[in-house]
């Protein structure tokens, strides 16, 4: 495979690619630039898609989020013992979090948020992805049910919301 280049005037330059079986493909510089630009755009879109895909995945594992939730509930209600994880689910944008009965236990509301250097409207921003961990403890202290819902940030592992309910 050989390449010959004829550049008397760059505007109408011809690039000839000689194929192995004797065929020749001739490209003008405009076509070559268009092909290079299209290739660059395709590579940038693929790379951007990869970054978006990576951003949607949590950095904190489910096991770590559950352990953090258990530590948090022990600090919140030290008189109740024996909390175990009932469920842990990841929500990529937990603007509203519901318990198992459909009640809202957390709602994100903000009127504005930081977008690079500017304050943007709240509808442009959503909460960070989070693990919603449901914990349950056996009957004790005169209550039959002890439930806790802990929201653990999926990117940095901080507890952003926690609630306990004893009935």
C-alpha positions in Angstrom: 0.0 0.0 0.0 1.7 3.2 -1.1 0.7 6.9 -0.7 1.5 9.6 -3.2 0.8 13.2 -2.5 0.5 16.0 -5.1 0.3 19.5 -3.5 0.8 22.1 -6.3 -2.0 24.2 -4.7 -3.2 23.2 -1.3 -6.7 24.1 -2.2 -7.0 21.4 -4.8 -4.5 19.0 -3.4 -4.9 15.3 -4.3 -4.0 12.5 -2.1 -3.7 9.1 -3.8 -3.8 5.9 -1.9 -2.6 2.9 -3.9 -4.4 -0.3 -2.9 -2.6 -3.7 -2.8 -4.2 -5.0 -6.0 -3.3 -1.9 -8.1 -6.4 0.2 -7.5 -6.0 3.9 -6.7 -8.3 6.0 -4.5 -7.9 9.7 -5.0 -9.1 12.2 -2.4 -9.1 16.0 -2.6 -8.0 17.9 0.5 -11.6 19.0 1.2 -12.8 15.4 1.3 -9.9 14.3 3.4 -10.6 17.2 5.9 -14.3 16.3 6.0 -13.5 12.6 6.7 -11.0 13.6 9.4 -13.5 16.0 11.0 -16.3 13.3 10.9 -13.9 10.8 12.5 -13.0 13.3 15.2 -16.7 14.0 16.0 -17.5 10.2 16.2 -14.5 9.7 18.6 -15.6 12.6 20.8 -19.3 11.4 20.9 -18.2 7.9 21.8 -15.9 9.2 24.6 -18.6 11.5 25.9 -21.0 8.6 26.0 -18.5 6.6 27.9 -18.1 9.4 30.5 -21.9 9.7 30.9 -22.2 5.9 31.4 -19.4 6.1 34.1 -21.1 9.0 35.8 -24.4 7.0 36.2 -22.6 4.2 38.2 -22.1 4.5 41.9 -18.6 4.7 43.3 -19.8 3.4 46.7 -20.7 -0.3 46.7 -24.0 -1.7 48.0 -22.2 -3.4 50.9 -20.4 -0.2 51.9 -23.7 1.8 51.8 -25.4 -0.8 53.9 -22.6 -0.7 56.5 -22.8 3.1 56.6 -26.5 3.0 57.0 -26.2 0.6 60.0 -23.7 2.9 61.6 -25.9 5.9 61.1 -29.0 4.2 62.6 -27.0 3.0 65.6 -26.0 6.6 66.3 -29.6 7.9 65.8 -31.3 5.4 68.0 -28.8 3.6 70.3 -31.6 2.0 72.4 -32.8 -0.2 69.5 -30.6 -3.2 68.7 -30.5 -5.7 65.9 -31.1 -3.7 62.8 -30.7 -5.7 59.6 -30.9 -4.7 56.0 -34.2 -5.4 54.3 -33.3 -3.9 51.0 -30.8 -1.5 49.3 -31.5 0.0 45.9 -29.6 2.5 43.9 -31.5 5.6 42.5 -29.5 7.6 40.0 -31.6 10.8 40.6 -33.5 10.5 43.9 -35.5 13.7 43.8 -38.3 11.8 45.6 -37.8 8.7 47.7 -40.7 6.5 48.7 -40.9 3.8 51.4 -42.3 0.3 50.8 -45.8 1.6 51.4 -45.5 4.4 48.9 -45.1 7.3 51.4 -42.6 10.0 50.5 -39.7 9.8 53.0 -37.4 12.3 51.2 -37.9 15.0 48.7 -35.2 17.1 47.1 -36.2 20.7 46.5 -33.9 23.5 45.5 -34.7 26.7 43.7 -31.3 27.0 42.1 -28.0 25.2 41.8 -24.5 25.8 40.8 -23.7 25.1 37.1 -20.0 25.7 36.6 -19.6 29.4 37.5 -23.3 30.4 37.4 -26.5 29.8 39.4 -29.0 27.9 37.3 -32.7 27.1 37.8 -33.5 24.1 40.0 -35.1 22.1 37.2 -31.7 21.8 35.5 -30.2 20.0 38.5 -31.0 16.8 40.3 -29.8 15.1 43.4 -26.7 13.0 43.3 -27.2 9.3 42.9 -27.8 7.5 46.2 -28.4 4.2 47.8 -31.7 3.9 49.6 -31.2 1.4 52.4 -34.2 0.0 54.3 -33.4 -1.4 57.8 -35.6 -3.3 60.2 -35.2 -4.3 63.8 -37.1 -6.9 65.9 -39.7 -5.9 68.4 -38.3 -4.3 71.6 -39.0 -1.4 74.0 -42.8 -1.7 73.7 -42.8 -1.3 69.9 -43.5 -4.1 67.4 -41.9 -2.5 64.4 -38.7 -0.5 64.0 -37.9 0.6 60.5 -35.2 3.0 59.2 -34.6 4.4 55.8 -31.1 5.8 55.1 -30.0 7.6 52.0 -26.3 7.2 51.3 -24.7 9.3 48.5 -23.5 6.9 45.8 -20.4 9.1 44.9 -18.8 10.0 48.2 -20.6 7.8 50.9 -22.1 10.5 53.0 -25.5 10.1 54.6 -27.7 12.7 53.1 -31.0 11.7 54.8 -32.0 9.3 57.5 -35.3 8.5 59.2 -36.5 6.0 61.8 -40.0 4.9 62.6 -41.1 2.8 65.6 -44.7 1.7 65.9 
